[in-house]
């Protein structure tokens, strides 16, 4: 384990929250908690683990509660009302995390918690805001997982300009105050580095080679179909990265093209009608010109208003992409951290 600074100032800045969303992973809960405590038992500062049950249909929640009783109150269990998806489950855990450093990882035991201390050390030592895992030696099916991931990673790098090798690795470490300025929704967990780059400079984002294990329990929730959804989500990421604060520039530029084309067509027809006395009422070009003008007006108004409404909804403090079951998260206090005497 990399040595971490132990000054009082560092202690205040290195409290760690590990967020783990889980869906139908009942077999993985006990070994996951055992591995986390084996690795983080020597972490010299307060830490907690937030387990998010994303509406599992099996006994995942029961296993979580059992492990909480076994290990203590620093194991926090958050139960969502139904299955909202991995992104919403991550956001729920992030909202509940109390640490000044937040780590995210999957609950399928393919990520290894042993990489977290080194990633935290790098976050602090290099004054970064995010350290993303890179599964350089990925242990997954080549055609079903690796090929779709490589296609998606290449697309994301080319569109977002954030140069990482592995966007799909869930193991990431963040400064909490920056992470909590980013709201996740839809299926945007793959694009966390891109969203994060809207809150901090890309130079403060680095990647770290991490271990990766083949899945030994449970079933994968990913497949080739995700590649197509990634392409659709990538369009949204591109829009918000480039035009989040000025959506009118995006829609307006397209609208001006249609408006200019419509003006040229109608101007040409006006000349034919006024100066040459030609009948233009039944010409198809008249219809095309009018439609171009109407499309222009729609792009300049409806598009801008709808995007502003979406931004207002998802970026407001009240908007959430998940619902927590009543009584599913207990009240916590300062005594509910895992602490090691130093």
C-alpha positions as CSV (number, residue, x, y, z in Angstrom):
1,X,0.0,0.0,0.0
2,X,1.3,3.4,-0.9
3,X,2.2,5.6,2.0
4,X,-0.3,8.4,2.6
5,X,0.4,11.7,4.5
6,X,-0.7,11.6,8.1
7,X,-0.9,15.2,9.1
8,X,-4.2,16.5,10.7
9,X,-4.8,18.6,7.5
10,X,-4.3,15.5,5.4
11,X,-6.6,13.5,7.6
12,X,-9.4,16.0,7.1
13,X,-8.8,15.8,3.3
14,X,-8.5,12.1,2.9
15,X,-11.7,10.7,4.4
16,X,-12.8,8.1,1.9
17,X,-16.3,7.0,0.7
18,X,-16.4,3.9,-1.5
19,X,-19.6,3.7,-3.5
20,X,-20.6,0.3,-4.9
21,X,-23.9,0.0,-7.0
22,X,-25.1,-3.6,-7.2
23,X,-27.9,-5.3,-9.1
24,X,-28.7,-9.0,-8.6
25,X,-25.2,-9.7,-7.1
26,X,-26.2,-11.7,-4.0
27,X,-23.3,-14.1,-4.4
28,X,-20.8,-11.3,-4.7
29,X,-21.7,-9.3,-1.6
30,X,-19.9,-11.3,1.1
31,X,-16.6,-11.8,-0.8
32,X,-16.7,-8.1,-1.9
33,X,-17.0,-6.8,1.7
34,X,-14.3,-9.2,2.9
35,X,-11.9,-8.0,0.2
36,X,-12.7,-4.3,0.9
37,X,-11.9,-4.7,4.6
38,X,-8.8,-6.8,3.9
39,X,-7.5,-3.9,1.7
40,X,-8.8,-0.8,3.5
41,X,-8.4,-2.1,7.0
42,X,-5.0,-0.4,7.0
43,X,-6.2,2.9,5.4
44,X,-5.0,5.5,7.9
45,X,-8.0,7.8,7.7
46,X,-11.8,7.5,8.2
47,X,-13.6,5.5,5.5
48,X,-17.0,4.1,4.7
49,X,-18.6,2.0,2.1
50,X,-21.9,2.9,0.6
51,X,-23.7,-0.2,-1.0
52,X,-26.5,0.8,-3.3
53,X,-29.1,-1.9,-4.1
54,X,-30.5,-1.0,-7.5
55,X,-33.8,-2.7,-7.0
56,X,-32.4,-6.3,-7.1
57,X,-34.8,-9.1,-7.6
58,X,-32.7,-11.6,-5.7
59,X,-31.3,-11.6,-2.1
60,X,-28.7,-8.9,-2.7
61,X,-30.3,-6.5,-0.2
62,X,-30.5,-9.2,2.5
63,X,-26.8,-10.1,2.0
64,X,-26.0,-6.4,2.3
65,X,-27.8,-6.1,5.6
66,X,-26.1,-9.2,6.9
67,X,-22.7,-7.8,6.1
68,X,-23.6,-4.5,7.7
69,X,-24.3,-6.4,10.9
70,X,-21.1,-8.3,10.5
71,X,-18.7,-5.4,9.9
72,X,-20.3,-2.3,11.4
73,X,-22.1,0.9,10.8
74,X,-19.4,2.2,8.4
75,X,-21.1,-0.2,5.9
76,X,-24.1,1.8,4.8
77,X,-26.9,0.3,2.7
78,X,-29.0,2.4,0.3
79,X,-32.0,0.6,-1.2
80,X,-33.6,2.1,-4.3
81,X,-37.4,1.7,-4.8
82,X,-36.9,-0.2,-8.1
83,X,-34.2,-0.8,-10.8
84,X,-33.2,2.7,-12.0
85,X,-30.0,1.6,-13.8
86,X,-26.3,1.8,-12.9
87,X,-26.0,5.5,-13.5
88,X,-28.8,6.4,-11.2
89,X,-27.5,4.0,-8.6
90,X,-24.1,5.6,-8.8
91,X,-25.6,9.1,-8.4
92,X,-27.6,7.9,-5.3
93,X,-24.4,6.6,-3.7
94,X,-22.5,9.8,-4.6
95,X,-25.2,12.0,-3.0
96,X,-25.0,10.0,0.2
97,X,-21.2,9.8,0.4
98,X,-19.6,11.9,3.2
99,X,-15.9,11.5,2.4
100,X,-13.8,14.2,0.9
101,X,-12.5,11.6,-1.6
102,X,-15.1,9.3,-3.4
103,X,-14.2,6.0,-5.1
104,X,-16.6,4.2,-7.4
105,X,-16.4,0.6,-8.4
106,X,-18.6,-2.3,-9.6
107,X,-19.8,-5.0,-7.2
108,X,-19.1,-7.9,-9.5
109,X,-15.6,-8.5,-8.1
110,X,-13.9,-7.7,-11.4
111,X,-12.5,-4.5,-10.0
112,X,-10.0,-5.0,-7.2
113,X,-10.2,-2.7,-4.1
114,X,-6.5,-3.1,-3.7
115,X,-6.0,-0.5,-6.4
116,X,-7.8,2.2,-4.4
117,X,-5.1,3.3,-2.0
118,X,-2.6,3.8,-4.8
119,X,-5.2,5.8,-6.8
120,X,-5.9,8.0,-3.7
121,X,-2.2,8.6,-3.2
122,X,-1.9,9.7,-6.8
123,X,-4.9,11.9,-6.6
124,X,-3.3,13.8,-3.7
125,X,0.4,13.6,-4.7
126,X,-0.2,14.9,-8.3
127,X,-3.0,17.4,-7.2
128,X,-5.6,15.8,-9.5
129,X,-9.4,15.9,-9.4
130,X,-9.9,12.4,-10.8
131,X,-8.0,9.2,-11.3
132,X,-9.7,6.7,-13.7
133,X,-8.9,3.0,-13.8
134,X,-7.4,1.5,-16.9
135,X,-8.0,-2.2,-17.3
136,X,-4.9,-2.7,-19.5
137,X,-5.1,-6.5,-19.1
138,X,-8.8,-6.9,-19.3
139,X,-10.2,-10.3,-18.4
140,X,-13.4,-10.4,-20.5
141,X,-14.9,-12.1,-23.6
142,X,-13.2,-10.7,-26.7
143,X,-16.2,-10.4,-29.0
144,X,-18.9,-9.7,-26.4
145,X,-17.1,-7.2,-24.2
146,X,-13.7,-6.1,-25.5
147,X,-14.7,-5.2,-29.1
148,X,-17.7,-3.1,-28.2
149,X,-15.7,-1.4,-25.5
150,X,-12.9,-0.6,-27.9
151,X,-15.3,0.9,-30.4
152,X,-17.0,2.9,-27.7
153,X,-13.7,4.2,-26.2
154,X,-12.5,5.3,-29.6
155,X,-15.7,7.2,-30.3
156,X,-15.7,8.9,-26.9
157,X,-12.1,10.0,-27.2
158,X,-12.6,11.4,-30.6
159,X,-15.8,13.3,-29.7
160,X,-15.0,14.5,-26.2
161,X,-11.3,15.2,-26.5
162,X,-10.6,13.6,-23.1
163,X,-7.8,11.2,-23.8
164,X,-8.3,8.0,-21.7
165,X,-7.9,4.4,-22.8
166,X,-10.7,2.9,-20.8
167,X,-13.9,4.9,-20.2
168,X,-15.8,1.8,-19.2
169,X,-13.8,1.0,-16.1
170,X,-16.0,1.7,-13.1
171,X,-13.1,2.0,-10.7
172,X,-12.4,5.7,-10.4
173,X,-11.4,8.0,-7.6
174,X,-12.5,11.7,-7.3
175,X,-12.3,14.8,-5.2
176,X,-15.8,14.8,-3.7
177,X,-16.5,18.6,-4.0
178,X,-15.8,18.4,-7.8
179,X,-17.7,15.2,-8.4
180,X,-20.8,16.5,-6.6
181,X,-21.0,19.3,-9.1
182,X,-21.7,16.8,-11.8
183,X,-25.2,15.3,-12.1
184,X,-25.5,11.8,-13.7
185,X,-28.7,10.5,-15.4
186,X,-29.8,8.2,-18.2
187,X,-26.9,5.8,-19.0
188,X,-24.1,8.3,-18.6
189,X,-21.8,6.4,-16.2
190,X,-19.5,5.5,-19.1
191,X,-19.1,9.3,-19.8
192,X,-18.2,10.3,-16.3
193,X,-14.7,11.6,-17.3
194,X,-16.3,13.6,-20.1
195,X,-18.9,15.1,-17.8
196,X,-16.2,15.7,-15.2
197,X,-14.2,17.6,-17.7
198,X,-17.0,20.2,-17.8
199,X,-16.2,20.9,-14.1
200,X,-12.4,20.8,-14.1
201,X,-9.4,21.1,-16.5
202,X,-8.7,17.9,-18.5
203,X,-5.1,18.1,-17.2
204,X,-6.4,17.3,-13.7
205,X,-7.8,14.0,-15.0
206,X,-5.4,11.0,-15.2
207,X,-5.6,7.3,-15.6
208,X,-4.1,4.5,-13.5
209,X,-3.4,0.9,-14.6
210,X,-5.6,-1.4,-12.4
211,X,-6.1,-5.1,-12.0
212,X,-9.0,-6.8,-13.6
213,X,-10.5,-10.2,-12.8
214,X,-12.7,-12.5,-14.8
215,X,-16.3,-12.7,-13.4
216,X,-16.6,-15.7,-11.2
217,X,-20.1,-15.3,-9.8
218,X,-23.3,-13.9,-11.2
219,X,-24.1,-12.9,-14.8
220,X,-22.9,-9.9,-16.8
221,X,-25.4,-7.1,-17.6
222,X,-23.5,-5.8,-20.6
223,X,-23.4,-6.8,-24.2
224,X,-22.9,-5.6,-27.8
225,X,-26.3,-3.7,-27.8
226,X,-24.7,-1.2,-25.4
227,X,-22.5,0.1,-28.3
228,X,-25.5,1.5,-30.1
229,X,-26.8,3.1,-26.9
230,X,-23.4,4.6,-26.3
231,X,-23.5,6.3,-29.8
232,X,-26.9,7.9,-28.9
233,X,-25.7,9.0,-25.5
234,X,-22.5,10.4,-27.0
235,X,-24.6,12.9,-29.0
236,X,-25.9,14.3,-25.8
237,X,-22.5,14.4,-24.2
238,X,-21.1,16.3,-27.2
239,X,-23.9,18.8,-27.0
240,X,-23.5,19.5,-23.3
241,X,-19.7,19.6,-23.5
242,X,-19.8,22.1,-26.4
243,X,-23.0,24.0,-25.9
244,X,-24.2,23.5,-22.3
245,X,-24.1,27.2,-21.5
246,X,-25.1,28.3,-25.0
247,X,-27.6,25.9,-26.6
248,X,-28.8,28.7,-28.8
249,X,-25.5,28.6,-30.7
250,X,-26.0,25.0,-31.6
251,X,-29.6,25.2,-32.7
252,X,-29.2,28.7,-34.0
253,X,-26.3,27.8,-36.4
254,X,-28.4,25.0,-37.9
255,X,-31.5,27.3,-38.0
256,X,-29.6,30.1,-39.7
257,X,-28.5,27.7,-42.5
258,X,-32.2,26.6,-43.1
259,X,-33.3,30.2,-42.7
260,X,-30.7,31.5,-45.2
261,X,-31.6,28.8,-47.7
262,X,-35.3,29.6,-47.3
263,X,-34.6,33.3,-47.7
264,X,-32.7,32.7,-50.9
265,X,-35.4,30.5,-52.4
266,X,-38.2,32.9,-51.5
267,X,-36.1,35.9,-52.7
268,X,-35.6,34.2,-56.0
269,X,-39.3,33.4,-56.3
270,X,-40.1,37.1,-55.4
271,X,-38.0,38.3,-58.3
272,X,-39.7,35.9,-60.7
273,X,-43.1,37.1,-59.5
274,X,-42.6,40.8,-59.3
275,X,-40.2,41.5,-62.2
276,X,-41.0,38.7,-64.6
277,X,-44.7,38.2,-63.8
278,X,-44.4,34.4,-63.5
279,X,-46.8,32.3,-61.6
280,X,-45.1,30.9,-58.5
281,X,-48.0,29.7,-56.4
282,X,-47.9,26.1,-57.7
283,X,-44.2,25.7,-57.9
284,X,-42.6,23.0,-55.6
285,X,-39.8,25.4,-54.9
286,X,-42.3,27.7,-53.1
287,X,-43.1,24.8,-50.7
288,X,-39.4,24.1,-50.1
289,X,-38.7,27.7,-49.3
290,X,-41.6,28.0,-46.9
291,X,-40.6,24.8,-45.1
292,X,-37.0,25.9,-44.7
293,X,-38.2,29.1,-43.0
294,X,-40.5,27.1,-40.7
295,X,-37.7,24.7,-39.8
296,X,-35.5,27.6,-39.1
297,X,-38.0,29.2,-36.7
298,X,-38.5,25.8,-34.9
299,X,-34.8,25.3,-34.4
300,X,-34.3,28.8,-33.1
301,X,-37.1,28.5,-30.6
302,X,-38.5,25.1,-29.6
303,X,-35.0,23.5,-29.5
304,X,-33.5,26.2,-27.3
305,X,-36.4,26.2,-24.9
306,X,-36.5,22.4,-24.6
307,X,-32.8,22.2,-23.9
308,X,-33.0,24.9,-21.3
309,X,-35.8,23.0,-19.6
310,X,-33.8,19.8,-19.6
311,X,-30.8,21.7,-18.1
312,X,-33.0,23.3,-15.4
313,X,-34.5,19.9,-14.5
314,X,-31.3,17.8,-14.2
315,X,-29.1,20.5,-12.7
316,X,-31.5,21.7,-10.1
317,X,-30.9,20.5,-6.5
318,X,-34.3,19.0,-6.4
319,X,-34.1,16.8,-9.5
320,X,-33.1,13.2,-8.9
321,X,-32.9,10.3,-11.3
322,X,-33.8,7.7,-8.6
323,X,-36.1,7.2,-5.6
324,X,-34.9,5.8,-2.3
325,X,-37.2,3.4,-0.4
326,X,-38.5,5.0,2.8
327,X,-36.3,4.1,5.8
328,X,-33.8,2.4,3.5
329,X,-30.9,4.6,4.6
330,X,-30.3,5.0,8.3
331,X,-29.1,8.2,10.1
332,X,-25.4,8.3,10.5
333,X,-23.0,10.1,12.7
334,X,-19.3,10.7,13.1
335,X,-18.9,7.4,15.0
336,X,-20.1,5.5,11.9
337,X,-16.7,5.7,10.1
338,X,-14.2,2.9,10.0
339,X,-11.1,4.3,11.8
340,X,-7.7,2.9,12.4
341,X,-5.5,4.3,15.2
342,X,-2.4,6.0,13.8
